[in-house]
């Protein structure tokens, strides 16, 4: 998980961060397809964006 911490500290757009982190997460978290990423509105917890790195 050191790679995710390093990636989070780099200057990149959100989609690039999610794409790069998918490589790390998909090796340690069981999944059917490629992991999906979401952003949430903190007040309502409604999904405000979705990213699928497939």
Secondary structure, 3 states (H helix, E strand, C coil): CHHHHHHHHCCCCHHHHHHHHHHHHHHHCCCCCCCEEEEECCCCCCEEEEEECC
